[in-house]
Amino acid sequence: MTSLEISLDDRLAKVKLLESEGNHFRILVDDKEYDSRIIMVEQGVYLMLLDGKSYNIELIE
């Protein structure tokens, strides 16, 4: 199980990957579980579909 800390707005959240199949991901953010779809738009840029909403994700190293 992969886990990391990510910046969400003004706080750090602990995220764990629970399961993945294709572009479907089941994740745990802090203590809440989510089912989502994640699509790579371009290198380092992703679109997350979650609860009927879309979110942009940008990887910064």
C-alpha positions as CSV (number, residue, x, y, z in Angstrom):
1,M,0.0,0.0,0.0
2,T,1.5,3.3,-1.1
3,S,1.2,6.3,1.2
4,L,2.3,9.9,1.1
5,E,1.6,13.4,2.4
6,I,0.1,16.0,0.0
7,S,-0.8,19.6,0.2
8,L,-4.6,20.2,0.1
9,D,-5.4,23.9,0.2
10,D,-3.7,25.1,3.4
11,R,-3.0,21.8,5.1
12,L,-1.1,18.5,4.7
13,A,-3.2,15.4,4.3
14,K,-2.1,11.7,4.6
15,V,-3.1,9.8,1.5
16,K,-2.9,6.0,1.1
17,L,-3.6,4.1,-2.1
18,L,-5.9,1.1,-1.1
19,E,-6.7,-0.3,-4.5
20,S,-6.2,0.5,-8.2
21,E,-7.5,-0.9,-11.4
22,G,-7.1,1.0,-14.7
23,N,-7.9,4.6,-13.9
24,H,-10.1,3.7,-10.9
25,F,-8.5,4.3,-7.5
26,R,-9.7,3.7,-4.0
27,I,-7.8,6.0,-1.6
28,L,-7.8,6.9,2.0
29,V,-7.4,10.6,2.8
30,D,-6.7,11.1,6.5
31,D,-9.4,8.7,7.8
32,K,-12.0,9.0,5.0
33,E,-12.2,6.5,2.1
34,Y,-12.9,7.7,-1.5
35,D,-13.5,6.0,-4.9
36,S,-12.2,8.1,-7.7
37,R,-11.1,8.1,-11.4
38,I,-7.7,9.7,-12.2
39,I,-6.8,10.6,-15.8
40,M,-3.4,11.9,-17.0
41,V,-4.0,15.0,-19.1
42,E,-0.3,15.5,-19.8
43,Q,3.0,14.7,-18.0
44,G,2.6,15.7,-14.4
45,V,-1.0,17.0,-14.8
46,Y,-4.0,14.9,-13.9
47,L,-7.7,15.2,-13.7
48,M,-9.5,13.5,-10.7
49,L,-13.2,12.7,-10.8
50,L,-14.6,12.4,-7.4
51,D,-18.3,12.5,-6.1
52,G,-19.5,14.1,-9.4
53,K,-16.8,16.9,-9.3
54,S,-13.5,17.3,-11.1
55,Y,-10.2,18.4,-9.6
56,N,-6.9,19.4,-11.3
57,I,-3.8,17.7,-9.8
58,E,-0.3,19.0,-10.6
59,L,2.8,17.1,-9.5
60,I,5.5,19.4,-8.2
61,E,8.9,18.0,-7.2
